[in-house]
């Protein structure tokens, strides 16, 4: 009589990876800028945005993984296959713009970190960061990249743990900020930048792609159900770690800058301010973690760009394929060129995340319609509850975008 293998920790480890590959995307330099701005300007009051965004993120990333596991298609391929050509092009071109906007923030963040640590000019640092990302992408498999990314996530996490341990945190105020929504005057653009920095459109495309790297059997329903279950575990664990790191960024900014009446308007200022307040080591840790975040998240943004671009041609991502490579290079080169024309790096980081929040409803409703279609998902179509929750998320994000646009138009 054969024994069934236990569904223990060792088996779960086989499925860990895709979620962490995606997690680095929402602890990127764009998040740093949004979180530092939130903490330094509004203290602990906007921590609830990270909590709400992470809950949304877990649901949406799970749906993206669900689509990839069941259909063997990423969102880009599925949109090309099941939507009219003109509609799929609008969706996917806007997603490419979101990936480029993301890559801009990531490369710029790495360049700022290199400037802080080594004094390199921003343009030179951006060029070096781009070269490192290209080398990482064109010489590593998914599984090797996952190990790199998990290592980067760990380094960033330990960096902020160190910062938390040496600053004076008001944990009662932090708990209140996590649980009680508030919208201080003038905070809407920061709220939207945090939302766009956490629930990132390119990450949804990326997750639906990388979840397939395990080469699972799509014909055995029992295996598919098991894969979906483990994908949910992987997603939740990775996203909760991301929530903790993002929260730590706001808490550190609130405890150090807001508490001393310092409103941060650039990341270099944040690092320079850390030196007299917490010592030279904390400033170096800040810069080092920023470089790690920039390099790692640039890699995931480029992967997403390659996946989206290849999907336009109904092809799966393959780093050796010309369409996938074109998508990667297009994402990185457009981002790098844009950096050369930026005069205010910190503002560019914030606005890049707002661009993501503007595109986000398009990706949310695309994913919703795909995973709610029996034609696409067969017997694994979304439940009514899941559909209702996704509609609620889409409506909330759309409402916030409309409110922001109205405020901008109003002046």
VOLUMKE-614532 format. One line per field, with one value per residue (C-alpha): residue number from 1; x, y negated, z negated; residue in three letters. Coordinates in pm, 1 decimal. Each point is the difference from the previous one (the first is absolute). Layout:
residues N
i <- NUM, ...
X <- X, ...
Y <- Y, ...
Z <- Z, ...
aa <- ALA, ...
END
This chain:
residues 411
i <- 1, 2, 3, 4, 5, 6, 7, 8, 9, 10, 11, 12, 13, 14, 15, 16, 17, 18, 19, 20, 21, 22, 23, 24, 25, 26, 27, 28, 29, 30, 31, 32, 33, 34, 35, 36, 37, 38, 39, 40, 41, 42, 43, 44, 45, 46, 47, 48, 49, 50, 51, 52, 53, 54, 55, 56, 57, 58, 59, 60, 61, 62, 63, 64, 65, 66, 67, 68, 69, 70, 71, 72, 73, 74, 75, 76, 77, 78, 79, 80, 81, 82, 83, 84, 85, 86, 87, 88, 89, 90, 91, 92, 93, 94, 95, 96, 97, 98, 99, 100, 101, 102, 103, 104, 105, 106, 107, 108, 109, 110, 111, 112, 113, 114, 115, 116, 117, 118, 119, 120, 121, 122, 123, 124, 125, 126, 127, 128, 129, 130, 131, 132, 133, 134, 135, 136, 137, 138, 139, 140, 141, 142, 143, 144, 145, 146, 147, 148, 149, 150, 151, 152, 153, 154, 155, 156, 157, 158, 159, 160, 161, 162, 163, 164, 165, 166, 167, 168, 169, 170, 171, 172, 173, 174, 175, 176, 177, 178, 179, 180, 181, 182, 183, 184, 185, 186, 187, 188, 189, 190, 191, 192, 193, 194, 195, 196, 197, 198, 199, 200, 201, 202, 203, 204, 205, 206, 207, 208, 209, 210, 211, 212, 213, 214, 215, 216, 217, 218, 219, 220, 221, 222, 223, 224, 225, 226, 227, 228, 229, 230, 231, 232, 233, 234, 235, 236, 237, 238, 239, 240, 241, 242, 243, 244, 245, 246, 247, 248, 249, 250, 251, 252, 253, 254, 255, 256, 257, 258, 259, 260, 261, 262, 263, 264, 265, 266, 267, 268, 269, 270, 271, 272, 273, 274, 275, 276, 277, 278, 279, 280, 281, 282, 283, 284, 285, 286, 287, 288, 289, 290, 291, 292, 293, 294, 295, 296, 297, 298, 299, 300, 301, 302, 303, 304, 305, 306, 307, 308, 309, 310, 311, 312, 313, 314, 315, 316, 317, 318, 319, 320, 321, 322, 323, 324, 325, 326, 327, 328, 329, 330, 331, 332, 333, 334, 335, 336, 337, 338, 339, 340, 341, 342, 343, 344, 345, 346, 347, 348, 349, 350, 351, 352, 353, 354, 355, 356, 357, 358, 359, 360, 361, 362, 363, 364, 365, 366, 367, 368, 369, 370, 371, 372, 373, 374, 375, 376, 377, 378, 379, 380, 381, 382, 383, 384, 385, 386, 387, 388, 389, 390, 391, 392, 393, 394, 395, 396, 397, 398, 399, 400, 401, 402, 403, 404, 405, 406, 407, 408, 409, 410, 411
X <- 0.0, 145.0, 23.9, -117.6, 270.9, -67.9, -95.5, 263.1, 251.1, 236.5, -274.3, -110.0, 357.9, -26.7, -269.9, 161.8, 155.3, -247.9, -157.1, 339.5, 99.5, -310.3, 44.4, 319.7, -207.6, -190.7, 296.8, 171.0, 146.7, -338.7, -141.6, 289.9, -80.9, -374.1, 50.3, 263.9, -223.7, -297.4, 186.7, 188.4, -307.6, -285.5, 162.6, -173.7, -335.5, 40.5, 106.5, -357.9, 64.0, 273.3, -235.6, -289.6, 227.4, 159.1, -340.7, -95.2, 336.7, -33.6, -340.1, 115.4, 335.9, -174.5, -239.4, 294.2, 167.3, -335.7, -26.9, 355.7, -35.2, -336.4, 49.4, 376.6, -28.2, 117.5, -241.5, 158.0, -40.3, -354.8, -102.5, 139.9, -176.6, -343.0, -44.0, -44.5, 332.8, -55.6, -107.9, 287.5, 247.8, -137.1, 27.2, 348.4, 150.7, -121.4, 154.6, 331.6, -9.2, -58.4, 301.2, 219.1, -121.2, 84.9, 344.4, 68.6, -60.8, 205.4, 305.4, -15.6, -18.1, 306.2, 184.3, -93.4, 127.9, 331.4, 23.5, -51.5, 247.2, 271.9, -66.0, -69.7, -192.9, -365.4, 37.1, 305.1, -166.1, -314.7, 208.3, 191.4, -321.9, -154.3, 303.0, -13.7, -370.7, 57.1, 279.7, -216.6, -291.4, 190.6, 220.0, -237.7, -298.1, -319.5, 107.8, 340.7, -170.8, -239.5, 293.2, 157.5, -329.0, -69.9, 352.3, -64.9, -332.1, 178.6, 270.1, -257.3, -205.2, 302.8, 100.3, -332.3, -9.6, 331.1, -146.7, -307.2, 211.6, 195.4, -280.3, -271.7, -328.8, -343.4, -151.0, -343.3, -25.9, 128.5, -270.1, -265.1, 139.5, -12.8, -364.9, -177.0, -24.8, 57.8, 65.9, 196.5, -25.2, 228.2, 65.5, -197.1, 291.8, 211.6, -287.6, -20.5, 375.8, 2.5, -289.6, 177.8, 326.0, -154.5, -262.6, 215.8, -149.9, 320.8, 19.2, -337.3, 124.5, 327.4, -160.9, -224.0, 318.4, 251.8, -248.8, 30.1, 375.5, -68.4, -121.1, -305.2, -242.4, -303.6, -212.0, -19.6, -265.4, 134.0, 345.6, -148.9, -195.0, 312.7, 200.7, -265.0, 4.9, 377.8, -0.3, -233.9, 238.1, 302.6, -185.0, -124.4, 337.1, 188.3, -252.5, -15.4, 379.6, -33.1, -266.9, 235.0, 289.1, -219.6, -148.4, 350.7, 94.5, -290.4, 61.0, 371.7, -82.8, -266.1, 223.4, 305.2, -119.9, -360.0, 89.2, 270.2, -213.9, 202.5, -196.2, 210.2, 3.5, 278.9, 151.6, 349.6, -141.0, -142.9, 340.0, 183.2, -247.6, 49.4, 370.7, -33.2, -316.3, 96.9, 365.2, 201.9, -69.2, -378.2, 52.4, 223.2, -252.6, -272.2, 204.5, 100.7, -358.8, -113.5, 252.3, -120.3, -362.3, 76.5, 197.2, -241.7, -318.1, 147.6, 42.9, -365.3, -121.8, 204.3, -129.8, -355.0, 72.0, 134.9, -304.2, -248.5, 173.1, 30.3, -364.0, -104.5, 123.2, -173.7, 336.2, 108.9, 294.5, 337.3, 313.9, 156.7, -291.6, 27.1, -338.8, 73.1, 344.8, -147.6, -248.4, 279.1, 226.3, -289.9, -98.4, 351.6, 119.2, -314.2, 28.7, 371.9, -49.2, -278.3, 231.2, 241.8, -275.6, -113.8, 76.3, -169.6, 76.6, -216.9, -304.0, 55.2, -3.0, -330.8, -165.5, 114.9, -206.1, -301.0, 28.5, -23.9, -312.6, -158.2, 60.0, -97.6, -380.3, 62.5, 203.2, -240.2, -306.9, 193.5, 96.2, -352.9, -166.5, 253.3, -23.8, -381.2, -40.9, -87.6, 135.1, 342.1, 7.2, -229.3, -92.3, 244.8, -193.8, -16.9, -269.2, -272.7, 160.6, 336.8, -160.4, -180.5, 322.5, 189.6, -274.5, 23.6, 378.2, -32.8, -264.7, 203.8, 314.2, -195.4, -174.8, 333.1, 144.6, -298.8, 23.5, 370.1, -59.6, -282.5, 221.7, 281.5, -241.7, -144.2, 348.4
Y <- 0.0, -335.3, -293.5, -340.7, -261.6, -237.6, -353.8, -137.3, -280.2, 167.7, 35.6, -361.1, -112.3, 136.0, -258.0, -298.3, -250.6, -167.8, -197.0, -129.7, -85.3, -219.6, -136.3, -184.6, -202.5, -167.3, -73.2, -190.5, -355.9, -138.8, 146.3, -146.4, -347.2, 37.6, 150.3, -251.2, -283.7, 153.9, 49.6, -331.4, -207.6, 180.6, 210.9, 333.2, -110.4, 165.9, 346.4, 116.3, -50.9, 266.4, 236.7, -53.9, 16.6, 324.0, 164.4, -105.5, 120.6, 349.4, 45.0, -132.6, 181.1, 323.4, -53.7, -60.0, 321.4, 179.6, -103.6, 110.7, 339.9, 90.3, -127.7, 13.9, -358.6, -327.2, -296.7, -141.6, 323.9, 50.1, -357.5, 44.1, 334.5, -86.1, -374.7, -186.8, -109.7, -375.8, 48.2, 230.4, -246.8, -287.7, 214.2, 129.7, -326.7, -171.0, 289.2, -48.4, -370.4, 105.8, 235.7, -276.7, -239.5, 263.9, 67.0, -375.3, -13.4, 314.8, -102.1, -354.0, 134.1, 219.5, -299.7, -215.2, 275.0, 16.8, -377.7, 14.9, 282.3, -64.9, -354.3, 113.8, -243.7, 100.5, 55.7, 226.5, 191.9, 51.6, 133.9, 240.9, 121.3, 67.2, 200.9, 212.2, 69.3, 103.3, 237.1, 151.9, 54.0, 139.5, 239.8, 143.8, 232.8, -77.9, 217.1, -171.1, -339.0, 102.4, 76.9, -337.6, -178.5, 183.9, -96.4, -365.4, 5.2, 141.3, -269.9, -279.5, 150.6, 24.5, -356.1, -141.7, 224.7, -161.4, -348.9, 88.1, 126.6, -324.9, -256.0, -97.5, 137.1, -90.3, 347.2, -104.8, -268.1, 249.6, 254.8, -268.7, -104.2, 359.0, 52.6, -338.4, -165.8, -375.3, -242.7, -302.4, -316.3, 16.6, 374.7, 130.4, 4.6, 187.2, 244.8, 64.3, 37.7, 258.5, 185.0, 0.4, 99.9, 300.4, 126.0, -26.0, 92.8, 152.9, 232.2, 152.0, 74.6, 132.2, 233.5, 159.5, 68.8, 117.8, 233.4, 213.1, 42.7, 312.9, 179.4, 152.5, 251.0, -194.5, 312.5, 150.0, -188.0, 135.1, -143.4, -333.2, -33.5, 79.8, -256.2, -267.1, 75.0, -29.7, -310.3, -166.7, 89.9, -129.7, -321.3, -68.2, 60.4, -212.9, -285.7, -11.1, -32.8, -281.2, -163.7, 14.6, -159.6, -275.6, -69.6, -15.9, -267.0, -223.7, 66.4, -84.2, -320.4, -94.3, 73.9, -179.2, -277.4, -81.8, 6.8, -263.0, -212.8, 94.6, 38.1, 208.3, -114.0, 224.6, 333.3, -152.0, -238.8, 296.2, 166.8, -319.5, -62.4, 351.3, -60.3, -256.0, 162.3, 369.3, 15.5, 62.6, 375.0, -50.8, -231.8, 257.8, 277.4, -221.2, -53.8, 367.0, 119.8, -253.3, 138.5, 356.2, -105.7, -187.1, 281.1, 276.2, -187.4, -118.7, 369.0, 79.1, -307.6, 109.0, 357.9, -136.4, -216.1, 304.5, 206.9, -268.9, -64.7, 369.9, 51.1, -251.2, 261.1, 283.5, 135.4, 104.3, -178.8, 148.7, -203.3, 156.9, -104.6, -322.4, -139.5, 57.7, -157.3, -294.6, -56.3, 9.6, -239.2, -232.4, -23.1, -69.0, -231.5, -218.9, -29.5, -81.6, -266.3, -163.8, -22.2, -220.9, -263.6, 1.0, -309.6, 98.9, 366.5, 25.5, -152.4, 234.3, 299.2, -112.3, -78.1, 331.6, 176.9, -221.2, 110.0, 360.1, -75.1, -159.5, 313.9, 237.0, 6.1, 114.7, 297.9, 79.3, 16.5, 192.7, 262.1, 1.0, 70.9, 269.6, 191.1, -35.7, 152.1, 369.2, -4.4, -95.5, 178.7, 299.6, 161.0, -224.6, -319.2, -256.9, 42.7, -263.5, -118.8, -39.9, -188.2, -233.6, -71.4, -72.0, -237.4, -179.1, -37.2, -125.9, -255.3, -128.2, -46.9, -164.0, -236.9, -105.0, -64.5, -211.3, -195.6, -67.0, -112.9, -227.6, -157.9, -52.2, -157.4, -219.6, -112.0
Z <- 0.0, 113.4, -232.0, 115.0, -41.3, -285.7, 89.1, -229.6, -1.0, 245.0, 260.4, -48.1, 63.9, 356.9, 66.8, -170.8, 238.7, 237.1, -284.9, -116.5, 356.6, 8.9, -354.3, 87.5, 248.6, -280.3, -224.6, 279.3, -3.3, 106.4, -320.2, -193.9, 130.4, -63.6, -345.8, -111.3, 123.1, -185.7, -326.7, 1.8, 96.6, -178.0, -270.3, -62.7, 149.0, 343.6, -118.1, 70.3, 373.2, -11.1, -185.7, 242.1, 304.4, -118.2, -52.2, 354.3, 123.4, -149.2, 168.1, 338.4, 4.2, -90.0, 292.4, 232.8, -119.7, 28.9, 366.9, 77.1, -169.1, 154.1, 357.1, 46.4, 125.3, -149.6, -6.7, 315.9, 198.2, -129.5, 89.2, 351.9, 39.9, -142.5, 66.2, 326.7, 146.1, -49.7, -360.9, -90.8, 153.9, -210.3, -314.0, 73.3, 125.0, -320.0, -196.8, 182.3, -93.8, -362.3, 17.9, 143.0, -270.7, -259.2, 147.3, -1.2, -375.3, -64.5, 204.8, -134.2, -355.6, 50.8, 148.2, -300.8, -232.0, 190.3, -21.1, -377.2, -58.8, 260.5, 122.3, 359.0, 224.3, 45.8, 376.0, -45.2, -284.4, 209.3, 289.0, -226.3, -166.7, 342.1, 111.3, -318.3, 57.0, 363.6, -104.2, -275.2, 238.5, 295.5, -199.3, -262.2, 0.0, -193.5, -292.4, -25.1, 20.2, -275.5, -230.3, 82.1, -67.9, -327.3, -109.7, 85.4, -187.1, -305.8, 14.6, 27.1, -282.7, -231.5, 92.1, -112.5, -305.4, -98.1, 57.4, -210.0, -287.9, -33.9, 31.6, -249.6, 136.3, -140.7, 43.8, -129.4, 268.8, 258.1, -94.9, 31.1, 338.6, 127.3, -96.8, 16.9, 344.7, 9.8, 285.0, -127.5, 207.1, 303.7, -32.3, 302.1, 244.1, -258.6, -61.3, 376.0, 31.6, -283.6, 165.1, 336.9, -166.1, -177.8, 246.2, 311.9, 341.0, 135.8, -302.5, 87.4, 353.3, -139.7, -254.2, 263.0, 200.2, -260.6, -169.1, 314.1, -40.1, -209.7, 318.6, -172.1, 150.6, 128.5, 68.0, -347.7, -203.4, -328.3, 74.4, 112.2, -327.1, -197.2, 198.7, -61.5, -372.5, -25.6, 223.5, -250.4, -286.3, 192.2, 90.1, -353.2, -166.8, 253.1, -1.9, -380.7, -9.3, 254.2, -219.1, -299.0, 192.5, 147.5, -342.4, -146.2, 255.1, -105.4, -370.3, 27.1, 192.5, -256.5, -299.9, 138.4, 231.3, -97.7, -368.9, 63.7, 233.3, 311.3, 326.3, 239.0, 363.5, 130.6, -101.3, -25.3, -259.9, -191.6, -5.8, -96.8, -281.9, -135.8, -70.9, -282.0, -137.0, 2.3, 104.9, 315.7, 9.7, 30.6, 299.4, 171.3, -67.0, 149.3, 319.4, 30.6, -38.9, 262.3, 249.9, -69.1, 45.2, 321.4, 166.7, -100.8, 90.6, 332.3, 81.6, -70.9, 192.7, 303.6, -31.3, -2.9, 305.1, 185.2, -97.7, 105.6, 333.4, 91.6, -98.0, 267.4, 249.2, -193.8, -110.2, -349.6, -155.3, 94.2, -64.7, 312.1, 222.6, 204.0, -110.9, -367.9, 33.8, 190.7, -284.2, -259.8, 191.6, 86.5, -366.8, -126.8, 279.8, -4.9, -378.9, 18.3, 269.1, -202.4, -303.2, 196.6, 31.5, -365.1, -206.0, -329.0, -79.1, -314.4, 173.2, 295.3, -236.1, -153.2, 336.3, 150.4, -266.3, 76.4, 366.1, -121.4, -203.1, 309.8, 209.2, -279.7, 61.4, 360.3, -120.1, -286.8, 225.9, 267.9, -258.1, -144.3, 334.2, 92.7, -329.6, -5.8, 347.4, 23.7, 355.2, -137.5, -336.4, 52.9, -331.5, -187.9, 70.6, -283.6, -264.9, -39.3, -322.2, 170.3, 289.6, -242.4, -192.6, 322.9, 116.6, -334.7, 34.9, 356.8, -97.4, -300.0, 210.9, 283.8, -244.1, -154.2, 347.7, 103.1, -326.4, 58.6, 359.9, -116.4, -266.0, 252.8, 251.2, -274.0, -93.6
aa <- UNK, UNK, UNK, UNK, UNK, UNK, UNK, UNK, UNK, UNK, UNK, UNK, UNK, UNK, UNK, UNK, UNK, UNK, UNK, UNK, UNK, UNK, UNK, UNK, UNK, UNK, UNK, UNK, UNK, UNK, UNK, UNK, UNK, UNK, UNK, UNK, UNK, UNK, UNK, UNK, UNK, UNK, UNK, UNK, UNK, UNK, UNK, UNK, UNK, UNK, UNK, UNK, UNK, UNK, UNK, UNK, UNK, UNK, UNK, UNK, UNK, UNK, UNK, UNK, UNK, UNK, UNK, UNK, UNK, UNK, UNK, UNK, UNK, UNK, UNK, UNK, UNK, UNK, UNK, UNK, UNK, UNK, UNK, UNK, UNK, UNK, UNK, UNK, UNK, UNK, UNK, UNK, UNK, UNK, UNK, UNK, UNK, UNK, UNK, UNK, UNK, UNK, UNK, UNK, UNK, UNK, UNK, UNK, UNK, UNK, UNK, UNK, UNK, UNK, UNK, UNK, UNK, UNK, UNK, UNK, UNK, UNK, UNK, UNK, UNK, UNK, UNK, UNK, UNK, UNK, UNK, UNK, UNK, UNK, UNK, UNK, UNK, UNK, UNK, UNK, UNK, UNK, UNK, UNK, UNK, UNK, UNK, UNK, UNK, UNK, UNK, UNK, UNK, UNK, UNK, UNK, UNK, UNK, UNK, UNK, UNK, UNK, UNK, UNK, UNK, UNK, UNK, UNK, UNK, UNK, UNK, UNK, UNK, UNK, UNK, UNK, UNK, UNK, UNK, UNK, UNK, UNK, UNK, UNK, UNK, UNK, UNK, UNK, UNK, UNK, UNK, UNK, UNK, UNK, UNK, UNK, UNK, UNK, UNK, UNK, UNK, UNK, UNK, UNK, UNK, UNK, UNK, UNK, UNK, UNK, UNK, UNK, UNK, UNK, UNK, UNK, UNK, UNK, UNK, UNK, UNK, UNK, UNK, UNK, UNK, UNK, UNK, UNK, UNK, UNK, UNK, UNK, UNK, UNK, UNK, UNK, UNK, UNK, UNK, UNK, UNK, UNK, UNK, UNK, UNK, UNK, UNK, UNK, UNK, UNK, UNK, UNK, UNK, UNK, UNK, UNK, UNK, UNK, UNK, UNK, UNK, UNK, UNK, UNK, UNK, UNK, UNK, UNK, UNK, UNK, UNK, UNK, UNK, UNK, UNK, UNK, UNK, UNK, UNK, UNK, UNK, UNK, UNK, UNK, UNK, UNK, UNK, UNK, UNK, UNK, UNK, UNK, UNK, UNK, UNK, UNK, UNK, UNK, UNK, UNK, UNK, UNK, UNK, UNK, UNK, UNK, UNK, UNK, UNK, UNK, UNK, UNK, UNK, UNK, UNK, UNK, UNK, UNK, UNK, UNK, UNK, UNK, UNK, UNK, UNK, UNK, UNK, UNK, UNK, UNK, UNK, UNK, UNK, UNK, UNK, UNK, UNK, UNK, UNK, UNK, UNK, UNK, UNK, UNK, UNK, UNK, UNK, UNK, UNK, UNK, UNK, UNK, UNK, UNK, UNK, UNK, UNK, UNK, UNK, UNK, UNK, UNK, UNK, UNK, UNK, UNK, UNK, UNK, UNK, UNK, UNK, UNK, UNK, UNK, UNK, UNK, UNK, UNK, UNK, UNK, UNK, UNK, UNK, UNK, UNK, UNK, UNK, UNK, UNK, UNK, UNK, UNK, UNK, UNK, UNK, UNK, UNK, UNK, UNK, UNK, UNK, UNK, UNK, UNK, UNK, UNK, UNK, UNK, UNK, UNK, UNK
END
